[in-house]
Amino acid sequence: MAGLAPTFGRGAMTNHWVDIRNADLILAMGGNPAEAHPVGFRWVMEAKEKNDARLVVVDPRFTRTAAVADYFAEIRTGTDIAFLGGLVNYLIETDRIHHDYVREYTDASLIVGEAFGFEDGLFTGYDETEGKYETDSWNYDYDDEGNALRDPTLQHPRCVFQLMREHYSRYTLDVVSSVCGTPRDKLQRVWEMAGETAVPGRTMTILYALGWTQHSIGSQIIRTAAIIQLLLGNMGMRGGGVNALRGHSNIQGLTDLGLLSDQLPGYLTLPDDDEQAYDDYILERARPPLVPDEVSYWRHYERFHVSLMKAWYGNSATAENDWCYDWLPKLSEKLYDILHTFERMSHGEITGYFCQGFNPLAAFPHKAKVTASLSRLKYLVVIDPLRTETAEFWKNHGEYNDVDPAGIGTEVFRLPTSSFAEEDGSIVNSSRWLQWFWRAAPPPGEARPDTAILAGIFLRLQRLYREEGGAFPDPVLNLHWPYRHPEEPSPEELAREYNGWALEDIVDEERNVICRAGEQVEDYGMLRADGGTACGCWIFAGCWTEDGNQMARRDNSDPYGTGQTLGWAWSWPVNRRILYNRASARPDGTPWAENKAVVWWNGQRWVGTDVPDFPVDSDPTAQLGPFLMNQTGRGQLFARDRLAEGPFPEHYEPFETPIASNPLHPHNPLAKHNPGARVFEQDRENFGTFEEFPHAATSYRLTEHFHYWTMHNRLNAIAQPEKFVEIGESLANELGIEKGDRVRVSSKRGHIDAVAVVTKRIRPLQVAGQTVHQVGIPLHWGFLGETKKSHLTNTLTPSVGDANTQTPEYKSFLVRVDKL
């Protein structure tokens, strides 16, 4: 993602929660932090109270965050790129950009090859038959030595800056207002406030959550925000950044540790099926610099990969067998995501399903399809502390789960686990902080930790392979399993393994021993590609060193008064709190502004309030770029081939849209929706139209409930006992609905019944010459728990996802509201 480390883009704060207090402007868009993140929201309020910061909220609803905001602007759900793209156009045309930052620290000056182009909503290389792009033309122009060509004046017509300027010139005030439904004066005011942070002494931070990710264009929305922050010079700065607010702490840990099907721990990736050769796999990922002498830290990819293989396979991983490369799965799909998995399941291609810490029946889109898919399994294993709707998908719960158990042959096993409060170990919050916690009580009954359950499954499988044989036994029989109690690895052992250790003495360039065999490594800089180190997750290297458990630290001293508190817990990578903080200083190493200083050059090394995100001894005269995870050393305004639907974000309509066409490309049906999105035919048939389902709907969360867990808690049930939907007064008057009436909300995929909350918080919008009404639907409640029983919200939602992450489009779909 532009400005963000490209492989960290699935959701991590570039800055951190406490740093929000350093902002001058806070843009909450694609999230409702006062409601969904009430503890962290204290730092927003502190910024307002102590830093005189302004809070701006852009949302389809007037939310609890908007209630304490300085300014609120309504928006049609799914049109964030149009809103932000208009801001890009405004910043460029009004000259509200940080010129020195943009020229020195972004790829604005790099020249794009002549083959790249964009016409009527489509970039070059689109294959209509395949429904995807060939991305070879999305690249810079290079000299004979492979270095990207550059025009530091930013005047070359093919430089990134000029192409970007041309791309977003279409996003005028009138066009954006027509697409988003946001009044012109509100657009103008928000854009003006953002533009005021283009000066060195002021910063804007952008806070987002699932309101951005859960769209078919979600990744590109986030990238547009990163482009804006690069233009304003707000990346790497105190009080700046693009900050993903994770739903709960270990969602961050899930992605960090590679639990997505295409990843390995530390955002390393599994090979594709056409990468059978180890050298090809490494070469593709060890991205060499595209500008002379840049850091491009991914060139050390092999160090991280080999150290991971040594942690997994120990002595079995050798240079002669390419570190067990042949034992890794090779992906025939880019991502075996939930939509893909349940598509295969619906066709009977999956026999069994292990469901750990998920509630697919309630949380995955199109409940009817999920039910039908689970019904085709031979067995389902649910690993969870509580009763879940998924574990009881086969039970008839009347109208709320009207199934015939006699017709479902799936055998269901429930394995009760301990909860987070009943275990020792670390959690990773949105700020990338690994914090160690100690259990408050033992788990009840037969509940066991997830590690014990998974270890038990593995050891039994290993024994069966050993005794009876089986296909491809090597990775199972040779897995390194050095734990003191093999049947239940301890959190401490796992943490040390993630940190990594030396298998032999590690020496520096002068042959000095810097880490002896058997010792824990201090950071990922000690990892080696020759098999001399083992590390379970390279970005966690440093969390448990020879000095002990760094995650258990609780020193909240803050000597600079900036909120960094480097002695509190431990942050990946290497305890760094603000990513790309080298960008907080000018090219000569002095801070852009003293009140925003993070790191600076003291004449010999980089020092400051944070751990420098840069080689500490790199003299500023070397002119290295601060974005060391990118091949250019610069923040990427032009994403090249890193995203599926184009190197510049473009507005496309949700797959269920309340208007007839994409207003930016009304005559090109291929550009109505995201042209790079993957859609299964069965799901395409279940998309509704605005003629039958005229109201735009979005889902959201409540403070009083946490997903589907707290439905089991009587106090939460008392606080929010019954399912409701929010509709505006204007729509309610049209339909003859009063507050407290029961209504039916229907989509192409089913219906839910709920209580109507008639509110001023949702207003009709004027979009493309017509009136659009929006409906808000909380996602909580189901047919289990202490609350009143109800239909599951995902009965309504469509099965389509973001073209890059396949995150389902829960935030934009079509419904019809009827009074019961």
PyMOL commands that set and color helices and strands:
alter all, ss='L'
color gray80, all
select helices_A, chain A and resi 6-8+18-22+33-36+42-50+64-67+80-93+99-105+107-109+160-168+173-180+184-198+210-213+218-232+249-256+265-267+278-285+297-316+322-327+338-346+360-363+367-374+398-400+405-407+420-422+450-468+474-477+491-499+524-526+538-540+550-552+581-584+594-596+620-622+669-671+681-684+710-712+714-719+729-735+793-795
alter helices_A, ss='H'
color red, helices_A
select strands_A, chain A and resi 25-29+54-59+71-74+118-119+122-123+126-127+132-133+204-208+242-244+263-264+268-269+352-356+379-384+411-416+425-428+433-437+501-502+506-507+513-515+533-534+544-545+548-549+570-571+599-601+606-608+695-700+724-728+742-747+750-759+765-767+770-772+774-778+813-819
alter strands_A, ss='S'
color yellow, strands_A
deselect
rebuild
show_as cartoon
